[in-house]
Amino acid sequence: MYYLCRTIASQGEKGESWKFKLVPVYGIFLLNFKSGDTDKVRTDLVIADRDTGEQKGRNFREIFIEFPLFNKTEAECETPLDYWLYNLKHMEQLEHLSFKGQKALFARLEELARIANMNKKERAEYEAALKIYRDNENVMDYAVTTARREGIEIGEKRGLEKGRVEGILITARQMKQKGIALDLIQECTGLSNEEIENL
């Protein structure tokens, strides 16, 4: 619970210009013992109303995997979860397994393990660099969103102005074709005599 709460708290700080979005946090706990509370390999705990059992929070989940209850052989593995659990349970024999899982997934596992094993100084440097990266991403996202919104507003204004001008020219042309006096067309449309004559 402590580490999950830290993960939630480290997602950013609220402020006037901070766009705070809480991404889901899942805690995956690998147990090498039987809890005695279940006979299932996987148990998911969520935040729910005690009386109704209705799930209240979709951004927080604890997943417990009890390895002593996972007894499938390689041939019995059917789902991606089965393959993951088999590989994790037999990690020390990974080099000799007939299936290793995708290389990128295991590279990510290795990266996560490296981060988890950092000392205090390395961890502080990593978190500082990560904060700078996230701040830069947020600034860029804000700039793109603002630029897009301003571009749409400018485009709409230009489109409205162009439509207004075209409407005036069409009206003036029709008035001229009907033989209405130039001074009356000028008064109604705001066009100059030269502009009306060129229609």
ABEGO torsion letter per residue (X at the ends): XAAAAAAAAAAEBBBAABBBBBBBBBBBBBBABBAGABABABBBBBBBBAAAGBBABAABBBBBBBAAABABBAAABABAAAAAAAAAAAAAAAAABABAEBAAAAAAAAAAAAAAABBAAAAAAAAAAAAAAAAAAAAAAAAAAAAAAAAAAAAAAAAAAAAAAAAAAAAAAAAAAAGBBAAAAAAAAGBBAAAAAAX
